[in-house]
């Protein structure tokens, strides 16, 4: 018998003798929404399902979902873990009081005995971008609410040191103390060597009080204003690092696989899958000229062309 036939016969015997591989079933809870929010969650779902290590079952969660029916379906489909997206997905998973691993996404998470990927941008990714676009950057100011973004500050300090930046982090418990910090910053900071970072924070990055003031002051004093929302760039901030929803889905799928096959303590990580928005008019005001190659890496530019 020719060698090729012998090899084929052996492979056939091995395939018959081995049980078929069955991927673990993972349920994905996501809010059942209409446009335009539906497209956001669809991009995350597409990212999750692009990772084919697991068997994904979709669970659109309406406002009036029934926890008992949800639990019965999970049991019948033998779901081994849950990826819960958004507040509604999180609440649905919590209502089940399940022992299955739950991985949260599409929320501004903080470490609190849960596992997931926060919408907060990874400081290392942000600082890498700042140094690339504004090489003269020397120090970054951030005013933050400890209970919201305190967990990010050690990561930010490490990232700043990595990139040769001085991080000046100022905790603020309320809007009044936040404004006091900003006024102190603005009395001395001048020029694009200085950057102000607005993390996801409803207090220290208030869109009604803080943002209008900082947009004007950053323009007058030629400071680099960085945000976590592209709408801030549209209004005049230089730079935003915001979620790449497809990439977020990929990260969540990988985290779900880790939790299934490697029993770890709960942990939350900042989001590394990020898009970039840049205000070209603000950049020109700061004396920054981006090469065509750099501009090709921008996902959004303002003013719109």
C-alpha positions in Angstrom: 0.0 0.0 0.0 1.5 3.4 -0.9 2.6 5.6 2.0 0.0 8.3 1.2 -2.8 5.7 1.6 -1.4 4.5 4.9 -1.3 8.0 6.3 -4.9 8.7 5.1 -6.1 5.4 6.7 -4.4 6.3 10.0 -5.9 9.8 10.0 -9.4 8.3 9.4 -9.0 5.8 12.3 -7.9 8.6 14.6 -10.8 10.8 13.7 -13.2 7.9 14.3 -11.6 7.0 17.6 -11.6 10.6 19.0 -14.8 12.3 20.2 -15.8 15.4 18.2 -14.7 18.7 19.6 -17.6 20.7 21.1 -17.0 24.4 21.8 -18.2 25.6 25.2 -21.5 27.5 25.0 -21.5 31.2 26.0 -24.6 33.3 26.3 -24.5 36.9 25.2 -27.0 39.2 27.0 -27.5 42.5 25.2 -30.2 45.2 25.3 -32.9 44.9 22.6 -32.7 48.4 21.3 -33.7 50.3 18.2 -31.5 52.5 16.0 -29.0 54.2 16.5 -28.0 52.3 19.6 -28.7 49.0 18.0 -25.8 49.4 15.6 -23.4 50.0 18.5 -24.2 46.7 20.1 -24.3 44.9 16.8 -20.7 45.9 16.2 -19.7 44.5 19.6 -21.6 41.3 18.8 -19.8 41.0 15.5 -16.5 41.4 17.3 -17.4 38.7 19.8 -18.6 36.3 17.1 -15.5 36.8 15.0 -13.6 34.8 17.7 -14.7 31.2 16.9 -13.2 29.5 20.0 -16.6 29.3 21.7 -20.2 28.6 20.8 -22.1 31.9 21.2 -25.9 32.1 21.9 -27.6 35.5 21.5 -30.0 36.7 24.1 -31.6 40.0 23.2 -32.9 41.4 26.5 -36.2 43.5 26.3 -37.3 45.8 29.0 -39.8 43.3 30.3 -37.6 40.2 30.3 -38.6 37.2 32.5 -35.7 36.0 34.7 -37.2 32.5 35.1 -37.5 32.1 31.3 -34.0 33.4 30.9 -32.7 30.9 33.4 -34.6 28.0 31.7 -33.1 28.8 28.4 -29.6 29.1 29.8 -30.0 25.7 31.4 -31.4 24.1 28.2 -28.6 25.4 26.1 -26.0 24.4 28.7 -24.5 27.9 28.8 -21.2 27.8 30.7 -20.6 31.6 30.9 -22.4 34.9 30.2 -21.1 38.0 28.4 -23.4 40.8 29.5 -23.5 44.0 27.6 -24.7 47.4 28.8 -26.7 48.2 31.9 -29.7 46.0 30.9 -27.4 43.0 30.2 -25.7 43.4 33.5 -29.0 43.7 35.4 -30.3 40.6 33.7 -27.2 38.6 34.6 -27.3 39.8 38.2 -31.0 38.9 38.5 -30.2 35.2 37.8 -27.8 34.9 40.8 -25.9 32.4 38.7 -22.7 30.7 39.5 -21.6 30.9 35.9 -18.7 33.2 35.1 -20.1 36.6 34.0 -18.0 39.0 31.9 -19.3 42.6 31.6 -18.8 45.0 28.7 -20.1 48.3 27.3 -20.1 49.9 30.7 -17.8 52.3 32.5 -16.8 49.6 35.0 -14.7 49.9 38.1 -13.1 46.9 39.9 -15.7 45.7 42.4 -15.6 41.9 42.5 -16.6 41.6 38.9 -14.9 40.7 35.6 -15.0 42.8 32.5 -13.6 45.4 30.2 -14.4 49.0 31.1 -15.2 51.7 28.6 -12.4 53.8 30.2 -9.6 54.2 27.8 -6.3 52.4 28.6 -3.9 55.2 29.7 -1.0 53.6 28.0 -2.8 53.8 24.6 -3.8 57.4 25.3 -0.3 58.5 26.3 1.2 56.7 23.3 -1.1 58.7 21.1 -0.3 62.0 22.8 3.4 61.5 22.5 3.1 60.6 18.8 1.0 63.6 17.9 2.5 66.1 20.3 6.1 65.0 20.7 6.9 68.1 22.9 4.4 66.9 25.6 6.0 66.9 29.0 3.2 66.7 31.6 -0.4 65.6 31.8 -2.9 66.9 34.3 -5.9 64.9 35.3 -8.7 65.8 37.8 -10.6 62.7 38.8 -13.2 61.4 41.2 -11.5 58.7 43.3 -14.5 56.3 43.5 -14.9 56.5 39.7 -11.3 56.6 38.4 -9.1 56.1 41.3 -8.3 52.5 40.1 -7.0 54.0 36.8 -4.4 56.3 38.4 -1.7 53.6 39.2 -2.0 52.4 35.6 -1.8 56.0 34.4 1.3 56.8 36.5 3.1 53.7 35.2 2.1 54.6 31.6 3.3 58.2 32.0 6.7 57.1 33.3 7.0 54.7 30.4 6.5 57.6 27.9 8.7 60.1 29.8 5.7 62.2 30.9 5.0 63.7 34.3 1.5 62.8 35.5 -0.1 65.3 37.9 -3.3 63.6 39.3 -5.6 65.6 41.5 -8.5 63.9 43.3 -11.8 65.7 43.6 -14.9 64.6 45.5 -17.3 67.1 44.0 -17.6 69.7 41.2 -16.5 72.5 43.4 -13.2 70.9 44.3 -12.7 69.9 40.7 -13.1 73.5 39.5 -10.6 74.6 42.2 -8.0 72.2 40.8 -8.7 73.3 37.2 -8.2 77.0 38.2 -4.9 76.1 39.8 -3.8 74.2 36.7 -4.7 77.1 34.4 -2.9 79.7 36.4 0.5 78.3 35.3 0.1 75.8 32.5 0.9 77.2 29.0 1.7 75.7 25.7 1.3 72.3 24.1 3.9 70.8 26.4 1.0 70.6 28.9 -2.0 68.3 28.4 -5.3 68.0 30.3 -6.9 64.6 30.3 -10.6 64.2 30.8 -11.4 60.6 31.7 -15.0 59.2 31.8 -16.2 61.1 34.8 -19.6 62.9 35.1 -18.2 65.2 37.9 -14.7 66.2 36.8 -15.5 66.1 33.1 -19.0 67.8 33.4 -20.2 68.7 30.0 -22.2 71.6 31.3 -19.6 73.3 33.6 -16.1 71.9 33.1 -15.9 71.3 29.4 -17.0 74.8 28.1 -14.5 76.4 30.5 -11.6 74.1 29.5 -12.3 74.4 25.8 -12.0 78.2 26.0 -8.9 78.1 28.3 -7.1 75.4 26.3 -7.6 77.4 23.1 -6.4 80.7 24.8 -3.4 79.1 26.5 -2.6 76.6 23.7 -3.0 73.6 25.9 -3.6 70.0 24.7 -7.1 68.9 25.7 -7.7 65.1 25.6 -11.0 63.4 26.2 -12.8 60.1 26.1 -15.6 61.3 23.9 -15.4 62.3 20.2 -18.2 64.8 20.8 -15.7 66.8 22.8 -13.3 66.8 19.8 -16.1 68.0 17.7 -16.5 71.0 20.1 -12.8 71.8 20.0 -10.7 69.4 22.1 -7.6 68.2 20.3 -7.9 64.4 20.8 -10.2 61.7 21.9 -9.6 58.0 22.3 -13.0 56.3 22.2 -14.2 52.6 22.0 -13.7 50.5 18.9 -16.8 48.5 19.3 -15.8 45.6 17.1 -12.4 45.4 18.9 -14.2 45.6 22.3 -16.2 42.5 21.2 -13.0 40.7 20.4 -11.5 41.5 23.7 -14.6 40.3 25.6 -14.6 37.0 23.7 -10.9 36.4 24.7 -11.7 37.3 28.3 -14.6 34.9 28.3 -12.3 32.1 27.1 -9.8 32.9 29.8 -12.4 32.8 32.5 -13.8 29.5 31.2 -10.4 27.7 30.9 -8.4 29.4 33.6 -10.2 30.1 36.8 -9.0 33.5 37.8 -10.1 36.0 40.4 -12.4 38.7 39.1 -10.7 41.6 37.4 -11.5 44.7 35.3 -9.2 46.1 32.6 -9.4 49.4 30.8 -10.2 49.3 27.1 -7.3 48.8 24.7 -9.4 48.6 21.5 -9.7 52.3 20.7 -10.4 54.6 17.9 -8.9 58.1 17.5 -10.7 61.4 16.8 -8.7 64.6 16.1 -9.7 68.2 15.6 -7.5 69.4 12.7 -8.4 73.1 13.3 -7.3 72.9 17.0 -4.1 71.1 15.9 -3.3 73.9 13.5 -3.9 76.5 16.3 -1.4 74.6 18.4 1.2 74.5 15.6 0.8 70.8 15.0 1.2 69.4 11.4 0.2 65.8 10.9 1.7 63.8 8.1 -0.6 62.1 5.6 0.4 58.8 7.2 -0.6 60.0 10.6 -3.9 61.3 9.3 -4.7 57.9 7.8 -4.7 56.5 11.4 -7.5 58.9 12.5 -10.9 57.4 12.6 -12.7 60.7 12.9 -11.5 64.2 12.0 -13.2 67.5 12.8 -14.3 69.8 11.4 -15.9 67.3 9.0 -14.5 67.4 5.5 
